[in-house]
């Protein structure tokens, strides 16, 4: 996903969001479907790399398109509604896994996961237009470089955004990858543990919708900081209660998922606000690419934390979301309240001003 984001974001800024998005979704679908025929860990790993590159490249271009089609006062909610498909997809995946894995096995799950994006490619090809922002701003000889996301006083916000995405995605993927294992260790069966991921993402859908609506009305600083604080508090409460009730565990992770995904989804809306059209997909892409440090860390640390016990696992999630809170607090150019946007539009302002 890091490689896909770092490559496809700048490509989208230079060659177009539409064709880049379709190509990355196609790559993801073909690689995922091919995984169902893998007969060695080496082949599976290679195919997972290309699947990750596809979905990693799709996200920045999808968010850029959503931002550039939406009116100024609705950009945050438009990007949030686009990115809310991440927890929705996780929720559907958890439900599907609970049904498919015990009966048909993991290969059937990858068949389903590969056919869906291939079908989506057809929809995108026939119905998705190019971003009007890209068509207006593109330059034939445009070259996109990493240095451009630091220009015009954006260094502090870029570095703070990278800290935010890295820590938040660390928490998200620690849960995605290891929550079923943790719940199994707590005594839940395979179907119940898989449904735990669905509950986590169900809470995330609700949180992302709520946070997106609050950002559209009040701006991003207070709602996102409140969500990050809620993520820390919810996991600490879950740890302190030390309950053995399966229902309480699932409910606790649903609440935690609500807060974490609220930050994760709306951070893309914040990124599209920080960067202007000419470097928007690149800015989002590099934030996502750097943010993938978190999931990589989760892959190596997860097993050790599970072995150390639920308390160590939950404390680590709290630590990750504390880093997210710090990153958000350091960002200066947050999305302003809707009243500020309307006043700026009425005055003829065209771009966001740092504040």
C-alpha positions in Angstrom: 0.0 0.0 0.0 2.9 2.4 0.7 4.4 1.8 -2.8 1.0 2.0 -4.5 0.2 5.3 -2.7 3.6 6.9 -3.4 3.4 6.0 -7.1 -0.3 6.3 -8.0 -0.9 9.7 -6.2 1.6 11.6 -8.3 0.5 9.7 -11.4 -3.1 10.8 -10.7 -2.0 14.4 -10.4 -0.2 14.2 -13.7 -2.2 11.9 -15.9 -5.7 12.1 -14.3 -7.6 10.7 -11.4 -10.1 8.7 -13.4 -7.7 6.5 -15.4 -5.4 6.0 -12.4 -8.3 5.0 -10.1 -9.6 2.5 -12.6 -6.1 1.0 -13.2 -5.5 0.6 -9.4 -8.8 -1.0 -8.8 -8.2 -3.4 -11.7 -4.8 -4.3 -10.2 -6.3 -4.9 -6.8 -9.1 -7.1 -8.2 -6.8 -9.3 -10.4 -4.3 -9.8 -7.7 -6.9 -10.6 -5.1 -8.6 -13.1 -7.3 -5.3 -14.7 -8.2 -4.6 -15.3 -4.5 -7.3 -17.9 -4.5 -5.1 -20.1 -6.7 -1.8 -19.5 -4.8 -0.1 -22.7 -3.7 2.9 -21.3 -1.8 3.6 -18.6 0.7 6.0 -16.9 -1.7 3.3 -16.6 -4.4 0.7 -15.5 -1.9 3.1 -12.8 -0.6 3.8 -11.5 -4.1 0.2 -11.3 -5.0 -0.7 -9.6 -1.6 2.0 -7.0 -2.5 0.3 -6.2 -5.8 -3.2 -6.2 -4.2 -1.9 -3.8 -1.6 -0.4 -1.6 -4.2 -3.7 -1.5 -6.0 -5.8 -0.4 -3.1 -3.1 1.9 -1.8 -3.1 3.7 -5.1 -6.9 3.9 -5.3 -7.4 5.7 -2.0 -5.7 9.1 -2.8 -7.2 9.3 -6.2 -10.7 8.5 -4.9 -10.4 11.1 -2.2 -9.1 13.7 -4.6 -12.1 13.1 -7.0 -14.6 13.3 -4.1 -13.1 16.6 -2.9 -13.0 18.2 -6.3 -16.5 17.3 -7.3 -18.0 18.6 -4.0 -18.9 22.3 -3.3 -16.6 24.1 -0.9 -18.8 23.7 2.1 -19.4 20.0 1.5 -15.8 18.8 0.7 -15.3 17.3 4.2 -18.5 15.3 4.2 -17.9 14.2 0.5 -14.5 12.8 1.3 -15.8 11.3 4.6 -18.6 9.6 2.7 -16.1 8.2 0.2 -13.7 6.9 2.9 -16.4 5.5 5.1 -16.4 2.6 2.6 -13.2 1.5 4.4 -14.9 0.5 7.6 -18.0 -0.6 5.6 -15.8 -2.9 3.6 -14.2 -4.2 6.8 -17.7 -4.8 8.3 -18.8 -6.7 5.2 -15.6 -8.6 5.1 -16.0 -9.6 8.8 -19.5 -10.8 8.1 -18.5 -12.7 5.0 -15.5 -14.3 6.7 -17.7 -15.5 9.6 -19.9 -17.3 7.0 -17.4 -18.4 4.4 -14.3 -19.4 6.4 -15.9 -22.2 8.5 -17.6 -23.8 5.4 -15.8 -22.9 2.2 -12.3 -21.9 3.4 -10.1 -18.9 2.7 -9.7 -19.5 -1.1 -13.4 -18.8 -1.6 -13.1 -15.6 0.4 -10.5 -14.3 -2.0 -12.6 -15.2 -5.0 -15.4 -13.0 -3.6 -12.9 -10.3 -2.7 -11.5 -10.3 -6.3 -14.7 -10.4 -8.3 -16.2 -7.4 -6.5 -13.5 -4.9 -7.6 -13.4 -6.3 -11.1 -17.1 -5.6 -11.4 -16.5 -2.1 -9.9 -14.0 -1.4 -12.7 -16.8 -1.7 -15.3 -19.0 0.7 -13.4 -16.1 3.2 -13.1 -15.2 2.9 -16.7 -18.7 3.7 -18.0 -19.9 6.1 -15.4 -17.0 7.9 -13.6 -16.0 11.3 -15.2 -12.7 12.9 -14.8 -12.3 15.3 -11.9 -13.2 18.9 -12.9 -10.5 20.2 -10.7 -7.8 18.2 -12.5 -9.2 19.2 -15.9 -9.0 22.8 -14.9 -5.6 22.8 -13.2 -3.6 20.3 -15.2 -0.4 21.3 -17.1 1.0 19.2 -19.9 4.6 19.3 -18.5 3.6 19.0 -14.9 6.0 17.2 -12.7 5.0 16.2 -9.2 7.8 15.8 -6.6 7.8 15.0 -2.9 9.2 18.4 -2.2 6.0 20.1 -3.4 4.0 18.9 -0.3 6.4 20.9 1.8 6.1 24.2 -0.2 4.1 27.3 0.7 4.4 26.9 4.4 3.1 23.3 4.5 6.0 21.7 6.2 4.6 21.6 9.7 1.1 20.5 8.6 2.6 17.8 6.3 4.8 16.3 9.1 1.9 16.5 11.6 -0.4 14.8 9.1 2.1 12.1 8.6 2.3 11.5 12.4 -1.5 11.5 12.6 -1.9 8.9 9.8 0.9 6.7 10.9 -0.4 6.4 14.5 -4.0 6.1 13.6 -3.4 3.5 10.9 -1.2 1.6 13.4 -4.2 1.4 15.7 -6.6 0.5 12.9 -4.5 -2.3 11.4 -3.5 -3.6 14.8 -7.2 -4.1 15.3 -7.9 -5.4 11.7 -5.0 -7.9 11.9 -5.1 -9.0 15.5 -8.5 -8.4 17.0 -9.9 -11.8 15.9 -6.8 -13.5 17.4 -7.3 -11.6 20.6 -11.0 -12.5 20.8 -10.2 -16.1 20.1 -7.7 -16.1 23.0 -10.5 -14.6 25.2 -12.6 -17.7 24.5 -14.7 -16.7 21.4 -15.1 -19.2 18.6 -14.0 -18.4 15.0 -17.3 -17.1 13.8 -17.7 -14.9 16.9 -14.2 -13.6 16.6 -14.8 -12.7 12.9 -18.0 -10.9 13.9 -15.9 -8.9 16.4 -14.2 -7.2 13.4 -17.6 -6.5 11.9 -18.7 -4.9 15.2 -15.5 -2.8 15.2 -16.2 -1.5 11.7 -19.9 -1.0 12.4 -18.9 1.4 15.2 -16.5 2.9 12.7 -19.2 3.6 10.1 -21.3 5.4 12.8 -18.3 7.4 14.0 -17.2 8.5 10.6 -20.6 9.7 9.7 -21.0 11.6 12.9 -17.5 13.1 12.8 -17.9 14.1 9.1 -21.2 15.9 9.8 -19.6 17.7 12.8 -16.7 18.8 10.7 -19.0 20.1 8.0 -20.7 22.2 10.6 -18.0 23.2 13.1 -14.6 22.6 11.3 -12.2 19.7 11.9 -10.1 20.7 14.9 -12.5 20.1 17.8 -14.4 17.0 16.4 -11.2 15.2 15.4 -9.4 15.9 18.6 -12.4 14.8 20.6 -12.6 11.6 18.5 -8.9 10.9 19.2 -9.4 11.5 22.9 -12.4 9.2 22.9 -10.4 6.5 21.2 -7.8 6.7 24.0 -10.4 6.8 26.8 -12.6 4.0 25.4 -9.7 1.5 25.2 -8.4 2.4 28.7 -11.9 1.9 30.1 -12.2 -1.4 28.3 -8.8 -2.4 29.9 -9.7 -1.2 33.4 -13.0 -3.1 33.5 -11.2 -6.3 32.7 -14.6 -7.9 31.9 -14.8 -11.5 30.7 -18.2 -11.0 29.1 -18.1 -11.6 25.4 -20.9 -9.2 24.7 -19.1 -6.5 26.7 -15.9 -7.1 24.8 -17.6 -6.8 21.5 -19.5 -3.6 22.6 -16.3 -2.1 23.9 -14.4 -2.6 20.6 -17.4 -1.3 18.7 -17.2 2.0 20.7 -13.4 2.1 20.2 -13.9 1.5 16.5 -16.4 4.4 16.4 -13.7 6.8 17.6 -10.7 5.4 15.7 -12.4 5.2 12.4 -13.9 8.7 12.9 -10.4 10.0 12.9 -9.0 7.7 10.2 -11.8 8.4 7.7 -11.9 12.2 8.2 -8.1 12.5 8.1 -8.4 12.1 4.4 -10.8 15.0 4.2 -8.3 17.1 6.3 -5.5 16.1 3.8 -7.5 17.2 0.8 -8.0 20.6 2.5 -4.4 21.1 3.4 -3.2 20.6 -0.2 -4.3 22.5 -3.3 -5.6 20.9 -6.5 -2.2 20.6 -8.3 -0.7 18.4 -5.6 -3.8 17.1 -3.8 -3.6 13.4 -4.8 0.2 13.5 -4.2 -0.3 15.1 -0.7 -2.9 12.5 0.2 -0.8 9.7 -1.3 2.4 10.6 0.5 0.5 10.9 3.8 -1.0 7.4 3.2 2.4 6.0 2.1 4.1 7.3 5.3 1.1 6.2 7.3 1.7 2.7 6.2 4.6 2.6 8.6 2.0 2.0 11.3 0.5 -1.1 9.7 3.9 -2.5 9.0 4.8 -2.0 12.7 1.5 -3.7 13.6 2.4 -6.8 11.6 5.6 -7.3 13.6 4.4 -6.3 17.0 0.9 -7.8 17.0 1.9 -11.4 17.9 4.1 -10.2 20.8 1.3 -8.0 22.2 -1.2 -10.8 21.9 1.2 -13.1 23.8 1.7 -10.5 26.5 -2.0 -10.4 27.1 -5.1 -8.3 26.5 -3.9 -5.5 28.8 -0.7 -4.9 26.8 -2.6 -5.0 23.5 -5.1 -2.4 24.7 -2.4 -0.1 26.3 -0.6 -0.1 22.9 -3.8 1.0 21.1 -4.1 3.8 23.6 -0.5 4.9 23.0 -1.0 4.9 19.3 -4.1 7.1 19.5 -2.3 9.4 21.9 0.2 10.0 19.0 -2.7 10.6 16.7 -4.0 13.3 19.1 -0.7 15.0 19.2 -0.4 15.0 15.4 -3.9 16.6 15.0 -3.2 19.2 17.7 0.0 20.3 15.8 -1.8 20.8 12.4 -2.5 24.5 11.8 -4.5 24.4 8.6 -7.6 22.6 9.9 -10.9 22.6 7.9 -12.7 25.8 9.1 -16.4 25.9 10.2 -19.0 26.1 7.5 -19.7 29.8 8.3 -16.1 30.7 7.7 -16.2 28.9 4.3 -19.3 30.7 3.3 -17.8 34.0 4.3 -14.7 33.3 2.3 -16.6 32.2 -0.7 -18.8 35.3 -0.6 -15.6 37.5 -0.4 -14.2 35.7 -3.4 -11.5 33.7 -1.7 -10.5 30.6 -3.6 -8.2 28.6 -1.3 -7.9 27.7 2.3 -5.8 30.0 4.5 -3.7 28.6 7.3 -5.3 29.2 10.7 
